[in-house]
Amino acid sequence: MHHLQSSIVALLVIGCSAYAAWTLMPTVARRGLAKQLLRVRWPAPLAMRLQRAASTASGCGCDGCDASAGPRGNDSGRGVQKILIVPRRR
């Protein structure tokens, strides 16, 4: 019985560690890892999540710092992108 409990705890710790590492990983690293993991056949729900992670742009709208720079410093051709900063109410 003790061996079964230790195995369950070990699986939980490994799963939680993998989740924490994936969540805290920079987007560039997560995207690259997802592309590598997509080379293996996965169940459909997991494959969809990996596909989404492999193709997700950064949240800032600039396609991330890893995007290759075009002639004007960006490769999207959209020019300068404005950022709106809204102060919080107190």
N, C-alpha and C positions, 0 to 999 in steps of 0.2 A: 504494500500500500504506500509506503514511504517513497518508493521509487516512482510510482505513478504521480504522486503529488509533486515531486521534484521535477518530473518531466513537464507537467502542466505549467508549473511556475516558470520553468526555463522557456517554454514556448511563449508565454505571456510577456516575459521580459524581452525576448527577442523581437516579438511583434511590436511592442510599445517602443522599443529603441529604433526599429526601422521606421515607424510612423513619425517619431520625433525628428529623426535625421532627415527624412523626406520633407517634412513641414518646415524645418529650419534651414534647409539647404537653399543656397542662392538659386534664383530662377535659371540662370545660365547652366549651372551644374545639374539641376533637376531636368532641364530640357535635354541635355546631353545624355544623362543616364536613362531617361525615358526612351530616347531613340535607340540606345544600345539594348535595352530590355525588350523593345518591340521586335528584335530579330528572332526572339523565341515565341513559340505559339502559346498564348494565354487564353483563359476563358474569356468569353465576350465582354462581360462587364469590366474586368480588369484591363483588357486590351483597349477598350474605349477610354478608360481613364488615362492610360499611358499615352494613347494617341492625342488626347486633349492636352496633356502635360508637355508632349513633344512639340506641339504646334502653338501653344499659348504665347501670346505677346506679353510683354511686361505691362504692368498696370499704369505706367506713366504715359502711354501713347506714343512712345518714341521707339518701340521695338527693341528696347534693351540696349545696354552698352556693348553687347557683343555683335550688334548689327554692323555690317560693313558700311563704311562711310562713302557716300557718293561724292560728286563734285562740289556740292554745297554743304557737305558735312552730314548729310542724311541721305538715305537711299529711297525714301518714300516719295520724293518730289513734291511734298506738300509745303515746303518752306518752314517758316518759324511756327512753332506750336505754342500758344499762350497757355499759361498756368494761372488759374484763378485761386487765390488764397482768401478764404472767408474767415474772419475772426469769430471765435465762439462768444456767445452771450454769457454774461456772468450773472 
